[in-house]
Amino acid sequence: AAALTETRGLVQVLGNDGEWSAAEAGATLTAGAHLRTGALSSATLVFYDGSQVSLGPSAEIAIDELLALTDDGPRQIVLTQVLGESQHDVAPSTSPDSHYEVRTAAAVGAARGTMFRVLVNSDQTSLFAVTEGEVAVTGQEITVLVESGQATMAALDEPPTEPAFFFT
């Protein structure tokens, strides 16, 4: 499970009945859960291995896979980001079979022991920006390696752009 922490403003989870309801800090989410934030709102999900994802305002994310076989075994965290901005802090893993992925409509970012940001615009264009480490971004069967200080964009039906340095 993942623990919901640092909730601010309107944070909602999608129930089994298909209705969105308010989510409180301390709630636990499992695979299949959908989480969204309202305008001027934010939330953080902390995973069992110490990895975490922070959602900004007007963001939506789904937990597709969340699995740990043992404490030192492989971790499998797969998220789908529908909209908005998220900041990921991925804990290092000793298992070569571990994976942490963020899927968007335009691309998939795979990371190991890194920090990166994902922004999904309303037109489904996705930005992957790496703060620390490296993220492999794949779209249209083309993969680019985005290193610390670089970013790539991916639009629907187009491969990711060549990584370029970015400044904030």
Residue, then its C-alpha position, 0 to 999 in steps of 0.5 A: a500500500a501507499a500512504l497518503t500524506e501532506t494533503r492540502g485543499l481538495v484531494q479526492v480518491l475514486g471509489n469502487d462505485g465510480e464516485w470521487s470522495a474526499a481523501e484524508a492524510g493517513a489514508t492507504l491506497t492500493a493498486g487500482a486507486h485513482l487520486r486527484t487534486g483540486a485547484l490550489s491543492s496538493a498531496t503526497l503518496v509515500f510508497y513502502d520502499g521510501s519512494q514518493v510522488s507529490l501531486g501539484p494542483s489539478a493533477e490526477i494519477a492512478i496506481d496501476e501496480l504496487l508490489a513488493l515481494t520481500d523487503d530486499g526483493p524487487r519493487q514494482i511501482v507503475l503509475t499512470q498520470v492523466l493530468g497535471e504535475s507530479q514530482h517523483d523521488v524514487a528510492p534506490s533498489t538493490s534488485p535488478d528486477s525493480h521498476y518504477e514507471v510513470r505512464t502518460a498518454a504520450a510516453v512512459g518514463a522508467a526510473r531507478g533511484t532518481m528524482f524527476r518531474v512529470l507534467v501532463n498538459s490538457d492536450q496530453t503533451s508530456l514533459f519529463a524533467v530530471t533533477e537527479g539521476e536518469v530516466a528512460v522515456t519511451g514513446q512511439e517505440i523510441t527511447v531517450l535517456v534523460e539525465s540530470g538537468q535535462a528534459t524531454m517532451a512527448a506529444l501524442d503519436e510522436p516520439p520524445t524529443e532529444p533531451a535538452f538542458f533546462f533551467t528553472 
